Each structure stands twice: as C-alpha cells, then as structure tokens.
Amino acid sequence: MNLRLHVLMDTVTISPGDLPREIGNMAQGGASVIQLRGKSATTRQLLDYGRVVRELCLQNHLAFIVNDRLDVALALEADGVHVGQDDMPVSIVRKLAPSLTVGLSAGSLQEIECAADCPPDYFGLGPVFATLSKDDAGMPLGTEKTVRLVKRAAAIAPVVAIGGINPENAAQAWKSGVDGVAVISAVMNASDKRTQCLRLLAARGLAGLG
C-alpha cells in the first residue's frame, strides 16, 4: 500500500453527490489513501456512504481504509482498517481479517514498544502539531519528539504522521523521516482539494526528500 498521503473523511464532510468530483480531485492531487471515519454515524450510514466511497476509490486507484470499525471494513471489502489504542488489538484484527492492512495509532514510546510483538502494517504517529479535528487527539508531540519516536517506530513498521499537518508545516513532518502524512481539515476544509494535496506532497520536496 502506498502510504504517502492519507486523507481522512467523515460521512458528513462531503455530500454524496459531490463525492465523485472531490475524490477524483484528491486522486489527481496525489492522495494515495482515503480513510473513512464515522464517529457519530450509525452503522447503516457508514455502510451506505462507505459503499460509494469504496467504489470511487477503486475507480481512482486509491486504497480504502475504515477507521476503528473492523465489521464495516469487512462488509465494504476495504483494503484495511485503522485502530486506536482503545480499539480492537492488532493481534485480534489479524486473526479475524488476515488479509487487511492494519494501521495503529501511537503517540508515545510506550505505545510503540507495546506494538513490537504484533506489529501493525503502519503506525499513525501523532498528533505532531495541535489539531482541532479530533477531540481526543492529546497534546502535540512537536517536531523534536516526533523525530525521536519516528526513529523507534520505523524499526517496527512504516510511519505516517498525523495531527495538525497542513501545507505550511508539512515539510517539518516529512523531515522527521516518516513514510507518509495523514490529514483531515487541511484537505477537507479546502475548496480546491486537488491543489491542497499537491501542496502537501510538494512539501516533501522542500524537506529534501525529492
């Protein structure tokens, strides 16, 4: 799976009628993964919305990941599922769905070390910067701590930085050595989602990574 640019979206951030255009724009801008969240959505809402997103991801050659909900990921035949520290453990996810890519949120050395015995396919490390997109995101790591944690996490699994990342600070995240970045509001709140994705990836070049 190409982890370079994850865009996280909710069932209410883009209206169903606008999904074909906006997901197409994100794909054209270089997004590689769409992750569907639905903290306040019912299971039926997630399934109905997710079916459309899944089909558009297939059409646009994007990986499709479901946040938290393994049951929904399986029902939608997603490419993967992303779990948090309080969700189903990676070991159990692998038993129930051995073919799925599994991402795991981590924000401390202890959480990274605890994952070493049954590593995820990638870590979602953060929040790197302050963010308003997640109520439970916790205190930002900052760039110095992020660099230290990335070095340890990268020995276990690829690392995707998340939390408050936007085109203005993305180069700092890339410089930490991550394999990808994940964003919510930086793209969801942008009127031109294609250009915003391009800017986030251009920051990789500004970080000296080509």
ABEGO torsion letter per residue (X at the ends): XBAABBBBBBAAABBAAAAAAAAAAAAAAGBABBBBBBAABBAAAAAAAAAAAAAAAAAAGBBBBBBGBAAAAAAAGBABBBBBAABBBAAAAAAABAABBBBBBBABAAAAAAAAABBBABBBBOBABBBAABAAAEBBAEAAAAAAAAAAAAAABBBBBBEGBBAAAAAAAAAAGBABBBBBAAAAABABAAAAAAAAAAAAAAAGAX
